Amino acid sequence: VREMAEACLRDKVSRELLEGNYLTVTAPRLIRMDVRAKLCVRGVRQVMEIRKQAREMLEAFLNPITGGSDGAGWDLGRLPEYQQLRNCLQNVPGTLYVMQLSCLCYEERDGQWQEAEYGQIRRFPWALPMAGECRVEVQAGGGQPYVE
């Protein structure tokens, strides 16, 4: 990986930087985002399909390589904001509005996923989001929500 990075940087940075021990290559810090959402839809017949689409869209949106609003992945150090998650869900066809939304973040420490505070992990310059458990409830009109 270091050699690939050096090859990409060769014509962009000084030779001293590449030949010295100034360049450090590190793996990204993956941040698992578990999202819980409750959506309101118009009709009962839409519930199952919208729930499935919402989960798929969240998982695709949170993909570190192909996610984000433009499908080009996430830049290192940039994690999705609450409003971006809400917009992602609002774009599910058939969704009237997002009733509830919450997200828990986890970082891997010593091989274990441990809950992390969003304010702290968003400062990691090499953080990347990834989809964790995405649980979606869908409620038709004023009826009872369908829960997986």
Salt bridges, closest charged atoms under 4 A:
GLU6 OE2 - ARG2 NE 3.08
ASP11 OD1 - LYS12 NZ 3.25
GLU19 OE2 - ARG15 NE 3.52
ASP34 OD2 - ARG32 NH2 2.99
GLU56 OE2 - LYS52 NZ 3.72
GLU81 OE2 - ARG122 NH2 2.93
GLU107 OE1 - ARG29 NE 3.45
GLU107 OE2 - ARG109 NH2 3.12
GLU133 OE1 - ARG36 NH2 3.60
GLU148 OE2 - ARG51 NH1 3.42
GLU148 OE2 - ARG55 NH1 2.64
